[in-house]
Amino acid sequence: MKFFWHIAANAQQDSFHLRCMQLCARIVVGNDFTPYVLKTVVVHLLNTIPLERWHRREFSQRMNDIMEYLHLCLRKKCLEHFCS
């Protein structure tokens, strides 16, 4: 929870990190992915990709990053928990 407060406090107004997470949740609905899994993937990426790169102009790249990270986790059969 502290992590999201930190992100909210430091993200610029046009940050698209929440929209990315919402769209991914809609894409994978019905495919045995929980909101927790997607939230964890996005949090890991928010921790590695600077907030300045979560804007509309990079929306498709961030969506690609989310799907690639999710695919990697599926291949490894491992999604590390995120502790804030």
Protein Blocks (a to p, Z undefined) as FASTA:
>chain_A
ZZmmmmmmmpcfklcklmmmmmmmmmmgoilpafklmmmmmmmmmmmmcfklmcfklmmm
mmmmmmmmmmmmmmnopacdddZZ
